[in-house]
Amino acid sequence: RRAAAAVPSNVGLNPLKGVVVKYYLKEANDSTKVTIDIVDDQNKVIKTYSSKDKGGPEVEQGFNQFAWNLYHKEIDKPESSLIFWNGTTSPVLAAPGKYKAKVTIDKSVSEWPFEILPDPNFKTSAADLKAQEQFLLDVAGKFDEIMKALKTIKEVRSQINAIQSKTKDSAFAKLCGTILKDLTTVEEALHQTKAKSGQDVLNFPIRLDDKLAGIFESAAAGYVAPTKQVVAAFEELKGQTNTQLSKLEKIKNEDLKQLNALVHTLSIPVIGN
């Protein structure tokens, strides 16, 4: 439970930005939990906030309010060691349309419908804004797949390196070498591993993740539907990305299975003292 910050009597308060959800707690204690789900017109939850998370809804007796910033759920941030030229994919702004806030207070659930209206300063149609939203979600999703793949490669490489020292079997060493080489090939196609600082991307070409971030940045500029050019570029990059991700799946489902069978056959200890 968080105490409300004291506000000086001579200082005004700006209204909350975004969609403000108001709720009332007759009683509140340390076990009280408030969850707010933002649901779109397809009944899909696009963002969830919990009072148990930092910055989540307040749990105070009486009236409370919480503001949704109009953005979809952010993808997990890439590791800080990864260097990019175009940056990464940022949160996607929700398109105008009908939504609802589902407020759960312990086991009590209530829903509040609302509508996001288009910015009157722009003449973009609702269909174009929806197309932009979906396109950006698709690009961000593919970028996220790459981030997860890079994390998997790092973890598998670390495990293989740790276990190699536990046997001198030549067949095992050869298979490990092949898998590590294949992992590196996929990794270098997905991300520019030679870039160790911001200046390095001037000397080494960007890879698929960085290119996708560039597509996202271009399509997110302004309130317009994605152009034919960015759609075509994304389709090409998506195909190349899927090829590399399929190679990684083969390594995981076939090569690592063979390696694990050898670990069992050779009775290699997984955890040493």
N, C-alpha and C positions, 0 to 999 in steps of 0.2 A: 504494500500500500504506500502511495507516495503523497507527501504533504504538498498542498498547493503553495506556490511561491507567493510571498508577500508582495503586494503592489502598492507603491506610494500613493497617497490620496490625491496628489496633484498631477498624476500621470494618467493619460488616457490609454485605452486598449484598442488596437486595430482589430477589425473583424478577422476571423479565421479565413484563410484562403482555401478554396476548393468546395467540395460538397460537405456541408456540416451535418453530422448525425448527432441528434440529441437523445439522451436516455436518462431515465430516473432510477435511482437505487434507493429503495425504502430503507435498506440496511446495507452496510458494507463492513467487511472484516478482511483479515489476511487471506482467507480461503476463497473469497469472492473472485470470480473470474468473468471478464467481459470479452467477448469475441465479436468482431464486426467483419462480415463477409460482404464484399462488393460483387454483385451478381449482374451479368449482362442480360440482354433480351433473349438469349438462348439458354438461360438458366445455368450458365457456366460461371463458376467463381473465378474472378480475375485477380482478386487480391484479398488477403486476409490479415487482419490486425488482431493482436491479442494483448490483453492487459498484462500478461506475463512477460511480454517482450519490451525491450527498451523503446521508449517513444510510443508505446501502444495506448489504448484507451485508458482514461483515468478510472480509478475505483474509489469514488468518494460518495458518501451518503448525500442524497439529494440529487439535484439536476447536474448532469455532466454533458459535455459535448466533445466531439472528435471530428477532425476534418480529413477527408480523403483528398489527396492532391491531384486527382484525375489521371494518375499514371497506372499502367499495368505493373504487375509484380516484376521487380528487377531480377535479372539473371545473376547467378553467383559471380562475384567479381573474379577476374583472372588473377593468378599469382602475381605479386608485385615484381617478381624477377623477369616477367615477360615484357619485352620492349616492343612498342607499336609505333607505326608512323601515323596511322589514321585514328589512333585511340581505340576505343571499344564501342560496342553497341550500348546506347543509353536507354533508359526506360522509355516505353512507348506510350504516347498520350492517347487516352481513350477517345474514340470518335463520338460525335454527337449521337444521341439516341436515348432509349429508355433503359433504365437500370433499377436496381433496388438494393437497399442496404439491409442485410439480415443481421439483426442484433441478438446475440445469445448471452443472457445473464444467468450463469450457472446452467440450469436446465430449462429456463424460460426463454422462448424464442419469439421474436416479433420481426415483421418485415415492413420496410418503408420504401415505397416506390418513388422514383424521381427521374428527371429527364435532364440530360446535358444538351444545352442549346448551342448551335454553331455561332462562331464569332461573327457578328453582323458587319464587321469591317472587311470580310472576305466573302466573295461570291461563289466559293467552291460548293458544289452540290454535296448532299449527305452521302450519296453513293461513292463519290470520289474520296471523301474523307474516310469512309469505311474501307475503301480499297487501300488507301495509304496505311491505315492502322493495321490491316491484315498483312500487308506486304512487309511492314517493319517487324511485326511479330514473327513472320516466317524467317526473315534474315537474322533476327536476334536469336531465334531458336536454333538455326544452323550454326551460328557462331558459338552458342552454348554447347552444342554437341562437340565442337572442336575442343573447347576448354575442358570438357569432361574426358575426351580422348587423350589429351596431353597429360592430364592428371593420371589416367590409367597407365599410360606408357611409362611415366616416371616411377609409379609404384611397382610395376612389373619389373622394370629394369633394376630397381633397388633390390627386389627379392631374388632375382636371378644372380646378381653380383654377390649377394650374401651367401647363397647356397653353393656357388661354384667352388668355393674354397674347401668344401667339405668332402670332395671326392676327386680322384685323379683319373677317373674313367674317361677314356678318349671319346667314346660315343656321346657321353653326356656333355663333355666339353664342346664337341663339335655342334651338337644341337643347340646348346646355349649360345654359341657364337652366331649361329644362323638366325636365331630368334632375335638376339640383340641387334644384329645388322638390319633385319627387317623392321624392327621397331624404330630404329633410327631413320630409315628411309621414309616411313610414314610420318614420323615426327617432323622431319625437315620439309616435308611437303605441306604440312599443316601450319608450321610456324617457322620464322627465320631464327634458328637457334644460334646463329653467329652474332646476332645483335645483343650486345651486353650493355650498351648505353644509347642514349637518344641520338647520338651522331652516327652510330653504326648503321642505321637504316639508310644513310646516304651512300654507303658502300656496298651493302648487301641487299638484293631484291626482296621486297616483301612477299609473304606467302599467303595462303588461302584465308587464314583468319583475318589478317590485316586488310586484304582485299574486300572481304565481306563487310568489315567495319567501314570501309570507304563507300561501299554501296549504301549502307545504312545511313551514313552521314549525308549523302547526296539526296536520298529519298525523303529524309526527315526535314530537309530545308523547305520551309514554307508550308502552306496548306494546299497541297495539290495531290492528285492521284499519281502513282508511280508512272514514269514515262516508259515508253517501249524500250528505250536503251537500258535503263536500270533493270527492268524485268528480264531482258535478254541476257544482260551481264550476270544477273543473279542465277538464272537457270544454268548458265555455263559453269559458274563457280560452284553451284550446288552439286552439279554432276561430278565435278572434279573432287569435291569434298566427300561425296558419297563413295566414290571409288576408293579413297584412302581409308575411310571408316570401315568399308567392307574388308579391306586388307587387314585392318586391326582386328575385326571380328574373327577372321580366319585364323589369325595368330592365337587369339584367345581360345577359340573353340576347337582348333585342331592341333596346333603346334604346342601350346601349353598343356593340352591334355596328354600329348605324347611325352612331354617333359615330366609331367607329374607321375606318369606311369613308370618312367625310368627312376624317379626319386624313390618310388615304392619298391621297385625291383632291386635297386642298389642299397635299399635300407639307409638312405641318407638322412641323418637327423635334421629335422626342420629347425629346432631350437637347440642351440649349443650352450654349454656352460662357459 
